[in-house]
Amino acid sequence: MVNRMRATRAHRDNRRSHHALDAIRLTTDTTTGSLHQRHRADMATGMYRGRKIVVVKETRPTVVEKGAKV
């Protein structure tokens, strides 16, 4: 029978060296200056590559002060 080589810690860790996650790369929009992920629509404006592709709804304030009318 063949004696199998042992999978040592070094071999295991060398294999796992490629498993790390990269940081998210952000791009600044040239017109508004907002940050968004590359190759994805800017959800603040709904624009992608100079074209409006998403209709963005206005957001309501999440905190309502006491006594304020909604």
PDB file of N, CA, C, O and CB in Angstrom:
ATOM      1  N   MET A   1       0.827  -1.193   0.000  1.00  0.00           N
ATOM      2  CA  MET A   1       0.000   0.000   0.000  1.00  0.00           C
ATOM      3  C   MET A   1       0.868   1.252   0.000  1.00  0.00           C
ATOM      4  O   MET A   1       2.018   1.232   0.440  1.00  0.00           O
ATOM      5  CB  MET A   1      -0.939   0.001   1.207  1.00  0.00           C
ATOM      6  N   VAL A   2       0.314   2.303  -0.484  1.00  0.00           N
ATOM      7  CA  VAL A   2       1.013   3.579  -0.552  1.00  0.00           C
ATOM      8  C   VAL A   2       0.788   4.344   0.740  1.00  0.00           C
ATOM      9  O   VAL A   2      -0.339   4.442   1.224  1.00  0.00           O
ATOM     10  CB  VAL A   2       0.541   4.408  -1.769  1.00  0.00           C
ATOM     11  N   ASN A   3       1.858   4.882   1.294  1.00  0.00           N
ATOM     12  CA  ASN A   3       1.729   5.746   2.462  1.00  0.00           C
ATOM     13  C   ASN A   3       1.378   7.145   1.981  1.00  0.00           C
ATOM     14  O   ASN A   3       2.131   7.750   1.218  1.00  0.00           O
ATOM     15  CB  ASN A   3       3.040   5.754   3.314  1.00  0.00           C
ATOM     16  N   ARG A   4       0.242   7.660   2.422  1.00  0.00           N
ATOM     17  CA  ARG A   4      -0.179   8.999   2.018  1.00  0.00           C
ATOM     18  C   ARG A   4       0.595  10.045   2.784  1.00  0.00           C
ATOM     19  O   ARG A   4       0.917   9.861   3.958  1.00  0.00           O
ATOM     20  CB  ARG A   4      -1.681   9.189   2.235  1.00  0.00           C
ATOM     21  N   MET A   5       0.890  11.138   2.117  1.00  0.00           N
ATOM     22  CA  MET A   5       1.582  12.225   2.805  1.00  0.00           C
ATOM     23  C   MET A   5       0.587  12.941   3.708  1.00  0.00           C
ATOM     24  O   MET A   5      -0.601  13.033   3.399  1.00  0.00           O
ATOM     25  CB  MET A   5       2.228  13.217   1.790  1.00  0.00           C
ATOM     26  N   ARG A   6       1.082  13.434   4.799  1.00  0.00           N
ATOM     27  CA  ARG A   6       0.212  14.116   5.746  1.00  0.00           C
ATOM     28  C   ARG A   6      -0.065  15.544   5.270  1.00  0.00           C
ATOM     29  O   ARG A   6       0.799  16.196   4.685  1.00  0.00           O
ATOM     30  CB  ARG A   6       0.845  14.127   7.153  1.00  0.00           C
ATOM     31  N   ALA A   7      -1.260  16.004   5.526  1.00  0.00           N
ATOM     32  CA  ALA A   7      -1.620  17.392   5.245  1.00  0.00           C
ATOM     33  C   ALA A   7      -1.284  18.193   6.495  1.00  0.00           C
ATOM     34  O   ALA A   7      -2.071  18.231   7.442  1.00  0.00           O
ATOM     35  CB  ALA A   7      -3.147  17.540   4.850  1.00  0.00           C
ATOM     36  N   THR A   8      -0.145  18.818   6.500  1.00  0.00           N
ATOM     37  CA  THR A   8       0.304  19.559   7.670  1.00  0.00           C
ATOM     38  C   THR A   8      -0.384  20.921   7.739  1.00  0.00           C
ATOM     39  O   THR A   8      -1.097  21.324   6.820  1.00  0.00           O
ATOM     40  CB  THR A   8       1.830  19.732   7.642  1.00  0.00           C
ATOM     41  N   ARG A   9      -0.158  21.610   8.838  1.00  0.00           N
ATOM     42  CA  ARG A   9      -0.726  22.945   8.997  1.00  0.00           C
ATOM     43  C   ARG A   9      -0.246  23.881   7.891  1.00  0.00           C
ATOM     44  O   ARG A   9      -1.008  24.716   7.403  1.00  0.00           O
ATOM     45  CB  ARG A   9      -0.362  23.519  10.369  1.00  0.00           C
ATOM     46  N   ALA A  10       0.995  23.741   7.508  1.00  0.00           N
ATOM     47  CA  ALA A  10       1.537  24.619   6.470  1.00  0.00           C
ATOM     48  C   ALA A  10       0.823  24.400   5.138  1.00  0.00           C
ATOM     49  O   ALA A  10       0.507  25.368   4.447  1.00  0.00           O
ATOM     50  CB  ALA A  10       3.046  24.385   6.305  1.00  0.00           C
ATOM     51  N   HIS A  11       0.568  23.161   4.770  1.00  0.00           N
ATOM     52  CA  HIS A  11      -0.122  22.875   3.510  1.00  0.00           C
ATOM     53  C   HIS A  11      -1.555  23.396   3.563  1.00  0.00           C
ATOM     54  O   HIS A  11      -2.048  23.980   2.598  1.00  0.00           O
ATOM     55  CB  HIS A  11      -0.112  21.358   3.213  1.00  0.00           C
ATOM     56  N   ARG A  12      -2.213  23.181   4.692  1.00  0.00           N
ATOM     57  CA  ARG A  12      -3.590  23.652   4.846  1.00  0.00           C
ATOM     58  C   ARG A  12      -3.633  25.172   4.763  1.00  0.00           C
ATOM     59  O   ARG A  12      -4.487  25.725   4.069  1.00  0.00           O
ATOM     60  CB  ARG A  12      -4.190  23.170   6.187  1.00  0.00           C
ATOM     61  N   ASP A  13      -2.732  25.853   5.453  1.00  0.00           N
ATOM     62  CA  ASP A  13      -2.751  27.313   5.473  1.00  0.00           C
ATOM     63  C   ASP A  13      -2.356  27.912   4.126  1.00  0.00           C
ATOM     64  O   ASP A  13      -2.867  28.965   3.745  1.00  0.00           O
ATOM     65  CB  ASP A  13      -1.821  27.830   6.554  1.00  0.00           C
ATOM     66  N   ASN A  14      -1.451  27.250   3.400  1.00  0.00           N
ATOM     67  CA  ASN A  14      -1.117  27.725   2.057  1.00  0.00           C
ATOM     68  C   ASN A  14      -2.322  27.640   1.133  1.00  0.00           C
ATOM     69  O   ASN A  14      -2.523  28.524   0.300  1.00  0.00           O
ATOM     70  CB  ASN A  14       0.046  26.918   1.476  1.00  0.00           C
ATOM     71  N   ARG A  15      -3.112  26.609   1.265  1.00  0.00           N
ATOM     72  CA  ARG A  15      -4.313  26.460   0.452  1.00  0.00           C
ATOM     73  C   ARG A  15      -5.329  27.541   0.805  1.00  0.00           C
ATOM     74  O   ARG A  15      -6.009  28.072  -0.073  1.00  0.00           O
ATOM     75  CB  ARG A  15      -4.928  25.063   0.644  1.00  0.00           C
ATOM     76  N   ARG A  16      -5.429  27.859   2.076  1.00  0.00           N
ATOM     77  CA  ARG A  16      -6.421  28.836   2.531  1.00  0.00           C
ATOM     78  C   ARG A  16      -5.965  30.281   2.356  1.00  0.00           C
ATOM     79  O   ARG A  16      -6.725  31.201   2.656  1.00  0.00           O
ATOM     80  CB  ARG A  16      -6.748  28.590   3.980  1.00  0.00           C
ATOM     81  N   SER A  17      -4.772  30.496   1.888  1.00  0.00           N
ATOM     82  CA  SER A  17      -4.266  31.864   1.752  1.00  0.00           C
ATOM     83  C   SER A  17      -5.046  32.648   0.706  1.00  0.00           C
ATOM     84  O   SER A  17      -4.997  33.878   0.709  1.00  0.00           O
ATOM     85  CB  SER A  17      -2.785  31.846   1.387  1.00  0.00           C
ATOM     86  N   HIS A  18      -5.754  31.983  -0.176  1.00  0.00           N
ATOM     87  CA  HIS A  18      -6.541  32.647  -1.218  1.00  0.00           C
ATOM     88  C   HIS A  18      -7.990  32.859  -0.809  1.00  0.00           C
ATOM     89  O   HIS A  18      -8.788  33.322  -1.624  1.00  0.00           O
ATOM     90  CB  HIS A  18      -6.492  31.842  -2.495  1.00  0.00           C
ATOM     91  N   HIS A  19      -8.351  32.539   0.411  1.00  0.00           N
ATOM     92  CA  HIS A  19      -9.745  32.619   0.846  1.00  0.00           C
ATOM     93  C   HIS A  19     -10.111  33.972   1.444  1.00  0.00           C
ATOM     94  O   HIS A  19     -11.274  34.183   1.790  1.00  0.00           O
ATOM     95  CB  HIS A  19     -10.024  31.541   1.852  1.00  0.00           C
ATOM     96  N   ALA A  20      -9.180  34.878   1.575  1.00  0.00           N
ATOM     97  CA  ALA A  20      -9.449  36.168   2.203  1.00  0.00           C
ATOM     98  C   ALA A  20     -10.379  36.998   1.315  1.00  0.00           C
ATOM     99  O   ALA A  20     -10.308  36.926   0.088  1.00  0.00           O
ATOM    100  CB  ALA A  20      -8.128  36.932   2.473  1.00  0.00           C
ATOM    101  N   LEU A  21     -11.252  37.787   1.952  1.00  0.00           N
ATOM    102  CA  LEU A  21     -12.161  38.660   1.236  1.00  0.00           C
ATOM    103  C   LEU A  21     -11.484  40.006   0.984  1.00  0.00           C
ATOM    104  O   LEU A  21     -10.753  40.508   1.839  1.00  0.00           O
ATOM    105  CB  LEU A  21     -13.476  38.844   2.023  1.00  0.00           C
ATOM    106  N   ASP A  22     -11.726  40.581  -0.176  1.00  0.00           N
ATOM    107  CA  ASP A  22     -11.189  41.891  -0.503  1.00  0.00           C
ATOM    108  C   ASP A  22     -12.125  42.972   0.023  1.00  0.00           C
ATOM    109  O   ASP A  22     -13.309  42.720   0.250  1.00  0.00           O
ATOM    110  CB  ASP A  22     -10.986  42.036  -2.026  1.00  0.00           C
ATOM    111  N   ALA A  23     -11.605  44.145   0.210  1.00  0.00           N
ATOM    112  CA  ALA A  23     -12.429  45.283   0.612  1.00  0.00           C
ATOM    113  C   ALA A  23     -13.295  45.708  -0.573  1.00  0.00           C
ATOM    114  O   ALA A  23     -12.906  45.539  -1.729  1.00  0.00           O
ATOM    115  CB  ALA A  23     -11.543  46.472   1.112  1.00  0.00           C
ATOM    116  N   ILE A  24     -14.460  46.256  -0.276  1.00  0.00           N
ATOM    117  CA  ILE A  24     -15.370  46.717  -1.324  1.00  0.00           C
ATOM    118  C   ILE A  24     -14.785  47.977  -1.950  1.00  0.00           C
ATOM    119  O   ILE A  24     -14.426  48.920  -1.245  1.00  0.00           O
ATOM    120  CB  ILE A  24     -16.805  46.988  -0.755  1.00  0.00           C
ATOM    121  N   ARG A  25     -14.691  47.988  -3.268  1.00  0.00           N
ATOM    122  CA  ARG A  25     -14.148  49.146  -3.972  1.00  0.00           C
ATOM    123  C   ARG A  25     -15.291  50.100  -4.310  1.00  0.00           C
ATOM    124  O   ARG A  25     -16.290  49.704  -4.910  1.00  0.00           O
ATOM    125  CB  ARG A  25     -13.384  48.712  -5.262  1.00  0.00           C
ATOM    126  N   LEU A  26     -15.130  51.341  -3.921  1.00  0.00           N
ATOM    127  CA  LEU A  26     -16.158  52.345  -4.151  1.00  0.00           C
ATOM    128  C   LEU A  26     -15.665  53.377  -5.149  1.00  0.00           C
ATOM    129  O   LEU A  26     -14.473  53.674  -5.224  1.00  0.00           O
ATOM    130  CB  LEU A  26     -16.562  53.021  -2.836  1.00  0.00           C
ATOM    131  N   THR A  27     -16.604  53.919  -5.914  1.00  0.00           N
ATOM    132  CA  THR A  27     -16.314  54.938  -6.895  1.00  0.00           C
ATOM    133  C   THR A  27     -17.139  56.173  -6.565  1.00  0.00           C
ATOM    134  O   THR A  27     -18.286  56.056  -6.131  1.00  0.00           O
ATOM    135  CB  THR A  27     -16.604  54.433  -8.330  1.00  0.00           C
ATOM    136  N   THR A  28     -16.573  57.340  -6.764  1.00  0.00           N
ATOM    137  CA  THR A  28     -17.282  58.592  -6.528  1.00  0.00           C
ATOM    138  C   THR A  28     -17.980  59.020  -7.806  1.00  0.00           C
ATOM    139  O   THR A  28     -17.365  59.069  -8.871  1.00  0.00           O
ATOM    140  CB  THR A  28     -16.316  59.695  -6.034  1.00  0.00           C
ATOM    141  N   ASP A  29     -19.259  59.328  -7.700  1.00  0.00           N
ATOM    142  CA  ASP A  29     -20.029  59.804  -8.845  1.00  0.00           C
ATOM    143  C   ASP A  29     -19.525  61.190  -9.228  1.00  0.00           C
ATOM    144  O   ASP A  29     -19.317  62.040  -8.362  1.00  0.00           O
ATOM    145  CB  ASP A  29     -21.557  59.833  -8.526  1.00  0.00           C
ATOM    146  N   THR A  30     -19.329  61.416 -10.520  1.00  0.00           N
ATOM    147  CA  THR A  30     -18.762  62.693 -10.966  1.00  0.00           C
ATOM    148  C   THR A  30     -19.752  63.841 -10.841  1.00  0.00           C
ATOM    149  O   THR A  30     -19.344  64.981 -10.619  1.00  0.00           O
ATOM    150  CB  THR A  30     -18.298  62.582 -12.404  1.00  0.00           C
ATOM    151  N   THR A  31     -21.047  63.565 -10.978  1.00  0.00           N
ATOM    152  CA  THR A  31     -22.021  64.660 -10.939  1.00  0.00           C
ATOM    153  C   THR A  31     -22.471  64.982  -9.521  1.00  0.00           C
ATOM    154  O   THR A  31     -22.565  66.155  -9.159  1.00  0.00           O
ATOM    155  CB  THR A  31     -23.228  64.313 -11.789  1.00  0.00           C
ATOM    156  N   THR A  32     -22.751  63.961  -8.710  1.00  0.00           N
ATOM    157  CA  THR A  32     -23.279  64.209  -7.365  1.00  0.00           C
ATOM    158  C   THR A  32     -22.239  64.040  -6.276  1.00  0.00           C
ATOM    159  O   THR A  32     -22.404  64.587  -5.185  1.00  0.00           O
ATOM    160  CB  THR A  32     -24.429  63.291  -7.091  1.00  0.00           C
ATOM    161  N   GLY A  33     -21.181  63.307  -6.536  1.00  0.00           N
ATOM    162  CA  GLY A  33     -20.157  63.092  -5.525  1.00  0.00           C
ATOM    163  C   GLY A  33     -20.485  61.985  -4.540  1.00  0.00           C
ATOM    164  O   GLY A  33     -19.759  61.796  -3.564  1.00  0.00           O
ATOM    165  N   SER A  34     -21.571  61.246  -4.775  1.00  0.00           N
ATOM    166  CA  SER A  34     -21.926  60.156  -3.868  1.00  0.00           C
ATOM    167  C   SER A  34     -21.114  58.906  -4.200  1.00  0.00           C
ATOM    168  O   SER A  34     -20.653  58.731  -5.329  1.00  0.00           O
ATOM    169  CB  SER A  34     -23.439  59.851  -3.947  1.00  0.00           C
ATOM    170  N   LEU A  35     -20.948  58.052  -3.210  1.00  0.00           N
ATOM    171  CA  LEU A  35     -20.182  56.825  -3.382  1.00  0.00           C
ATOM    172  C   LEU A  35     -21.096  55.676  -3.786  1.00  0.00           C
ATOM    173  O   LEU A  35     -22.220  55.570  -3.296  1.00  0.00           O
ATOM    174  CB  LEU A  35     -19.427  56.476  -2.094  1.00  0.00           C
ATOM    175  N   HIS A  36     -20.614  54.815  -4.682  1.00  0.00           N
ATOM    176  CA  HIS A  36     -21.352  53.617  -5.067  1.00  0.00           C
ATOM    177  C   HIS A  36     -20.357  52.553  -5.500  1.00  0.00           C
ATOM    178  O   HIS A  36     -19.201  52.854  -5.799  1.00  0.00           O
ATOM    179  CB  HIS A  36     -22.372  53.922  -6.204  1.00  0.00           C
ATOM    180  N   GLN A  37     -20.818  51.299  -5.530  1.00  0.00           N
ATOM    181  CA  GLN A  37     -19.951  50.211  -5.974  1.00  0.00           C
ATOM    182  C   GLN A  37     -19.743  50.305  -7.475  1.00  0.00           C
ATOM    183  O   GLN A  37     -20.597  50.797  -8.213  1.00  0.00           O
ATOM    184  CB  GLN A  37     -20.548  48.838  -5.595  1.00  0.00           C
ATOM    185  N   ARG A  38     -18.578  49.817  -7.912  1.00  0.00           N
ATOM    186  CA  ARG A  38     -18.265  49.863  -9.337  1.00  0.00           C
ATOM    187  C   ARG A  38     -19.190  48.937 -10.119  1.00  0.00           C
ATOM    188  O   ARG A  38     -19.585  47.878  -9.631  1.00  0.00           O
ATOM    189  CB  ARG A  38     -16.797  49.478  -9.579  1.00  0.00           C
ATOM    190  N   HIS A  39     -19.523  49.343 -11.319  1.00  0.00           N
ATOM    191  CA  HIS A  39     -20.352  48.568 -12.246  1.00  0.00           C
ATOM    192  C   HIS A  39     -21.739  48.287 -11.685  1.00  0.00           C
ATOM    193  O   HIS A  39     -22.359  47.277 -12.019  1.00  0.00           O
ATOM    194  CB  HIS A  39     -19.667  47.259 -12.584  1.00  0.00           C
ATOM    195  N   ARG A  40     -22.218  49.176 -10.841  1.00  0.00           N
ATOM    196  CA  ARG A  40     -23.566  49.067 -10.283  1.00  0.00           C
ATOM    197  C   ARG A  40     -24.197  50.448 -10.291  1.00  0.00           C
ATOM    198  O   ARG A  40     -23.501  51.464 -10.269  1.00  0.00           O
ATOM    199  CB  ARG A  40     -23.541  48.470  -8.836  1.00  0.00           C
ATOM    200  N   ALA A  41     -25.515  50.474 -10.322  1.00  0.00           N
ATOM    201  CA  ALA A  41     -26.222  51.750 -10.356  1.00  0.00           C
ATOM    202  C   ALA A  41     -26.041  52.478  -9.033  1.00  0.00           C
ATOM    203  O   ALA A  41     -25.963  51.856  -7.974  1.00  0.00           O
ATOM    204  CB  ALA A  41     -27.720  51.539 -10.657  1.00  0.00           C
ATOM    205  N   ASP A  42     -25.975  53.798  -9.107  1.00  0.00           N
ATOM    206  CA  ASP A  42     -25.923  54.629  -7.913  1.00  0.00           C
ATOM    207  C   ASP A  42     -27.350  54.744  -7.385  1.00  0.00           C
ATOM    208  O   ASP A  42     -28.204  55.356  -8.026  1.00  0.00           O
ATOM    209  CB  ASP A  42     -25.299  56.046  -8.214  1.00  0.00           C
ATOM    210  N   MET A  43     -27.605  54.160  -6.227  1.00  0.00           N
ATOM    211  CA  MET A  43     -28.972  54.117  -5.721  1.00  0.00           C
ATOM    212  C   MET A  43     -29.429  55.466  -5.165  1.00  0.00           C
ATOM    213  O   MET A  43     -30.621  55.645  -4.912  1.00  0.00           O
ATOM    214  CB  MET A  43     -29.089  53.055  -4.647  1.00  0.00           C
ATOM    215  N   ALA A  44     -28.529  56.404  -4.970  1.00  0.00           N
ATOM    216  CA  ALA A  44     -28.920  57.734  -4.521  1.00  0.00           C
ATOM    217  C   ALA A  44     -29.547  58.517  -5.669  1.00  0.00           C
ATOM    218  O   ALA A  44     -30.470  59.304  -5.455  1.00  0.00           O
ATOM    219  CB  ALA A  44     -27.709  58.493  -3.953  1.00  0.00           C
ATOM    220  N   THR A  45     -29.046  58.304  -6.893  1.00  0.00           N
ATOM    221  CA  THR A  45     -29.552  59.052  -8.047  1.00  0.00           C
ATOM    222  C   THR A  45     -30.287  58.182  -9.053  1.00  0.00           C
ATOM    223  O   THR A  45     -31.086  58.694  -9.838  1.00  0.00           O
ATOM    224  CB  THR A  45     -28.418  59.749  -8.734  1.00  0.00           C
ATOM    225  N   GLY A  46     -30.036  56.875  -9.049  1.00  0.00           N
ATOM    226  CA  GLY A  46     -30.644  55.989 -10.026  1.00  0.00           C
ATOM    227  C   GLY A  46     -29.933  55.986 -11.364  1.00  0.00           C
ATOM    228  O   GLY A  46     -30.476  55.487 -12.350  1.00  0.00           O
ATOM    229  N   MET A  47     -28.724  56.537 -11.416  1.00  0.00           N
ATOM    230  CA  MET A  47     -27.985  56.655 -12.669  1.00  0.00           C
ATOM    231  C   MET A  47     -26.949  55.547 -12.788  1.00  0.00           C
ATOM    232  O   MET A  47     -26.381  55.103 -11.790  1.00  0.00           O
ATOM    233  CB  MET A  47     -27.308  58.026 -12.767  1.00  0.00           C
ATOM    234  N   TYR A  48     -26.707  55.102 -14.028  1.00  0.00           N
ATOM    235  CA  TYR A  48     -25.635  54.167 -14.339  1.00  0.00           C
ATOM    236  C   TYR A  48     -25.091  54.521 -15.702  1.00  0.00           C
ATOM    237  O   TYR A  48     -25.831  54.516 -16.686  1.00  0.00           O
ATOM    238  CB  TYR A  48     -26.127  52.690 -14.296  1.00  0.00           C
ATOM    239  N   ARG A  49     -23.812  54.828 -15.775  1.00  0.00           N
ATOM    240  CA  ARG A  49     -23.125  55.188 -17.009  1.00  0.00           C
ATOM    241  C   ARG A  49     -23.816  56.334 -17.740  1.00  0.00           C
ATOM    242  O   ARG A  49     -23.937  56.317 -18.965  1.00  0.00           O
ATOM    243  CB  ARG A  49     -23.031  53.984 -17.919  1.00  0.00           C
ATOM    244  N   GLY A  50     -24.271  57.334 -16.973  1.00  0.00           N
ATOM    245  CA  GLY A  50     -24.856  58.531 -17.571  1.00  0.00           C
ATOM    246  C   GLY A  50     -26.315  58.406 -17.934  1.00  0.00           C
ATOM    247  O   GLY A  50     -26.883  59.345 -18.491  1.00  0.00           O
ATOM    248  N   ARG A  51     -26.946  57.280 -17.642  1.00  0.00           N
ATOM    249  CA  ARG A  51     -28.359  57.094 -17.961  1.00  0.00           C
ATOM    250  C   ARG A  51     -29.152  56.806 -16.697  1.00  0.00           C
ATOM    251  O   ARG A  51     -28.655  56.133 -15.793  1.00  0.00           O
ATOM    252  CB  ARG A  51     -28.543  55.954 -18.978  1.00  0.00           C
ATOM    253  N   LYS A  52     -30.370  57.303 -16.623  1.00  0.00           N
ATOM    254  CA  LYS A  52     -31.247  57.040 -15.487  1.00  0.00           C
ATOM    255  C   LYS A  52     -31.922  55.692 -15.724  1.00  0.00           C
ATOM    256  O   LYS A  52     -32.676  55.532 -16.684  1.00  0.00           O
ATOM    257  CB  LYS A  52     -32.309  58.188 -15.299  1.00  0.00           C
ATOM    258  N   ILE A  53     -31.650  54.721 -14.846  1.00  0.00           N
ATOM    259  CA  ILE A  53     -32.216  53.390 -15.050  1.00  0.00           C
ATOM    260  C   ILE A  53     -33.093  52.945 -13.892  1.00  0.00           C
ATOM    261  O   ILE A  53     -33.835  51.971 -14.021  1.00  0.00           O
ATOM    262  CB  ILE A  53     -31.113  52.387 -15.259  1.00  0.00           C
ATOM    263  N   VAL A  54     -33.020  53.646 -12.755  1.00  0.00           N
ATOM    264  CA  VAL A  54     -33.807  53.266 -11.586  1.00  0.00           C
ATOM    265  C   VAL A  54     -34.557  54.492 -11.102  1.00  0.00           C
ATOM    266  O   VAL A  54     -33.976  55.570 -10.971  1.00  0.00           O
ATOM    267  CB  VAL A  54     -32.907  52.677 -10.456  1.00  0.00           C
ATOM    268  N   VAL A  55     -35.863  54.329 -10.833  1.00  0.00           N
ATOM    269  CA  VAL A  55     -36.649  55.416 -10.264  1.00  0.00           C
ATOM    270  C   VAL A  55     -36.443  55.375  -8.759  1.00  0.00           C
ATOM    271  O   VAL A  55     -36.775  54.388  -8.103  1.00  0.00           O
ATOM    272  CB  VAL A  55     -38.174  55.299 -10.644  1.00  0.00           C
ATOM    273  N   VAL A  56     -35.897  56.448  -8.220  1.00  0.00           N
ATOM    274  CA  VAL A  56     -35.589  56.515  -6.794  1.00  0.00           C
ATOM    275  C   VAL A  56     -36.714  57.242  -6.086  1.00  0.00           C
ATOM    276  O   VAL A  56     -37.068  58.365  -6.445  1.00  0.00           O
ATOM    277  CB  VAL A  56     -34.229  57.223  -6.542  1.00  0.00           C
ATOM    278  N   LYS A  57     -37.273  56.589  -5.073  1.00  0.00           N
ATOM    279  CA  LYS A  57     -38.328  57.215  -4.282  1.00  0.00           C
ATOM    280  C   LYS A  57     -37.695  58.088  -3.214  1.00  0.00           C
ATOM    281  O   LYS A  57     -36.595  57.806  -2.740  1.00  0.00           O
ATOM    282  CB  LYS A  57     -39.256  56.150  -3.642  1.00  0.00           C
ATOM    283  N   GLU A  58     -38.396  59.152  -2.839  1.00  0.00           N
ATOM    284  CA  GLU A  58     -37.894  59.998  -1.766  1.00  0.00           C
ATOM    285  C   GLU A  58     -38.045  59.261  -0.447  1.00  0.00           C
ATOM    286  O   GLU A  58     -39.057  58.604  -0.204  1.00  0.00           O
ATOM    287  CB  GLU A  58     -38.639  61.357  -1.730  1.00  0.00           C
ATOM    288  N   THR A  59     -37.042  59.372   0.395  1.00  0.00           N
ATOM    289  CA  THR A  59     -37.114  58.707   1.690  1.00  0.00           C
ATOM    290  C   THR A  59     -37.667  59.664   2.723  1.00  0.00           C
ATOM    291  O   THR A  59     -37.362  60.857   2.734  1.00  0.00           O
ATOM    292  CB  THR A  59     -35.732  58.187   2.121  1.00  0.00           C
ATOM    293  N   ARG A  60     -38.484  59.107   3.584  1.00  0.00           N
ATOM    294  CA  ARG A  60     -39.039  59.901   4.669  1.00  0.00           C
ATOM    295  C   ARG A  60     -38.075  59.879   5.838  1.00  0.00           C
ATOM    296  O   ARG A  60     -37.309  58.927   5.989  1.00  0.00           O
ATOM    297  CB  ARG A  60     -40.430  59.375   5.092  1.00  0.00           C
ATOM    298  N   PRO A  61     -38.098  60.904   6.664  1.00  0.00           N
ATOM    299  CA  PRO A  61     -37.215  60.880   7.819  1.00  0.00           C
ATOM    300  C   PRO A  61     -37.611  59.735   8.757  1.00  0.00           C
ATOM    301  O   PRO A  61     -38.796  59.495   8.989  1.00  0.00           O
ATOM    302  CB  PRO A  61     -37.256  62.236   8.562  1.00  0.00           C
ATOM    303  N   THR A  62     -36.622  59.044   9.287  1.00  0.00           N
ATOM    304  CA  THR A  62     -36.914  57.903  10.139  1.00  0.00           C
ATOM    305  C   THR A  62     -37.259  58.325  11.551  1.00  0.00           C
ATOM    306  O   THR A  62     -38.007  57.627  12.235  1.00  0.00           O
ATOM    307  CB  THR A  62     -35.744  56.957  10.161  1.00  0.00           C
ATOM    308  N   VAL A  63     -36.733  59.448  12.002  1.00  0.00           N
ATOM    309  CA  VAL A  63     -37.006  59.927  13.356  1.00  0.00           C
ATOM    310  C   VAL A  63     -38.012  61.081  13.262  1.00  0.00           C
ATOM    311  O   VAL A  63     -37.767  62.083  12.590  1.00  0.00           O
ATOM    312  CB  VAL A  63     -35.682  60.384  14.079  1.00  0.00           C
ATOM    313  N   VAL A  64     -39.122  60.919  13.936  1.00  0.00           N
ATOM    314  CA  VAL A  64     -40.144  61.962  13.950  1.00  0.00           C
ATOM    315  C   VAL A  64     -40.129  62.577  15.336  1.00  0.00           C
ATOM    316  O   VAL A  64     -40.232  61.880  16.345  1.00  0.00           O
ATOM    317  CB  VAL A  64     -41.568  61.396  13.584  1.00  0.00           C
ATOM    318  N   GLU A  65     -39.999  63.899  15.365  1.00  0.00           N
ATOM    319  CA  GLU A  65     -39.953  64.572  16.651  1.00  0.00           C
ATOM    320  C   GLU A  65     -41.331  64.570  17.288  1.00  0.00           C
ATOM    321  O   GLU A  65     -42.357  64.527  16.609  1.00  0.00           O
ATOM    322  CB  GLU A  65     -39.433  66.006  16.496  1.00  0.00           C
ATOM    323  N   LYS A  66     -41.323  64.615  18.573  1.00  0.00           N
ATOM    324  CA  LYS A  66     -42.562  64.569  19.336  1.00  0.00           C
ATOM    325  C   LYS A  66     -43.396  65.802  19.038  1.00  0.00           C
ATOM    326  O   LYS A  66     -42.897  66.924  19.118  1.00  0.00           O
ATOM    327  CB  LYS A  66     -42.275  64.463  20.844  1.00  0.00           C
ATOM    328  N   GLY A  67     -44.654  65.605  18.697  1.00  0.00           N
ATOM    329  CA  GLY A  67     -45.554  66.715  18.417  1.00  0.00           C
ATOM    330  C   GLY A  67     -45.527  67.176  16.978  1.00  0.00           C
ATOM    331  O   GLY A  67     -46.297  68.064  16.612  1.00  0.00           O
ATOM    332  N   ALA A  68     -44.666  66.605  16.144  1.00  0.00           N
ATOM    333  CA  ALA A  68     -44.593  67.026  14.739  1.00  0.00           C
ATOM    334  C   ALA A  68     -45.682  66.331  13.942  1.00  0.00           C
ATOM    335  O   ALA A  68     -45.980  65.162  14.184  1.00  0.00           O
ATOM    336  CB  ALA A  68     -43.198  66.714  14.135  1.00  0.00           C
ATOM    337  N   LYS A  69     -46.283  67.048  12.987  1.00  0.00           N
ATOM    338  CA  LYS A  69     -47.300  66.435  12.136  1.00  0.00           C
ATOM    339  C   LYS A  69     -46.629  65.679  11.014  1.00  0.00           C
ATOM    340  O   LYS A  69     -45.642  66.139  10.439  1.00  0.00           O
ATOM    341  CB  LYS A  69     -48.267  67.493  11.571  1.00  0.00           C
ATOM    342  N   VAL A  70     -47.178  64.497  10.702  1.00  0.00           N
ATOM    343  CA  VAL A  70     -46.601  63.663   9.668  1.00  0.00           C
ATOM    344  C   VAL A  70     -47.329  63.834   8.376  1.00  0.00           C
ATOM    345  O   VAL A  70     -46.978  63.201   7.381  1.00  0.00           O
ATOM    346  CB  VAL A  70     -46.611  62.225  10.075  1.00  0.00           C
TER     347      VAL A  70
END
